[in-house]
Amino acid sequence: MADASPGLRERPLSPHVQVWRWHVTMAASIFNRATGVALYAGWLIFAGWALALAGGPDAYGAYCSVLTSIPGQIVLFGIAVSLFFHLAAGVRHLFWDSGRGFVPRDASASAIAAFVFAAAAAVVLFVVAHLGQGSAS
């Protein structure tokens, strides 16, 4: 029979971040959730841009000056990284839905690839965008 001694027993502890050794797949999972939240903020910034566009040239100019400032560019770069990482993580999940990529070596490689893709694609996007600004003036 199970332990039937009277009184309170110690409750088992659930594993948490301090117990598990950090691994790239764990970081990718957490970053995927964080980028999902960041993309909600990105949609609010996009909605503000659309409202400024509807508000006329003065409102649009003021909003664009905020977005083109250094802090605005940092936020936009963060949103771009979030978008590209979330896209890559979605592709990883599509492969997992087909039953592929569960081997730890493959899961680690796809997580690293998602991080590299997100950083490289955001840098390329910003380089192309800034090159395009130079030719528009």
Summary of the structure (lengths in Angstrom):
residues: 137
radius of gyration: 22.4
end to end distance: 82.8
largest distance: 82.8
contacts: 314
relative contact order: 0.10
helix: 75%
strand: 0%
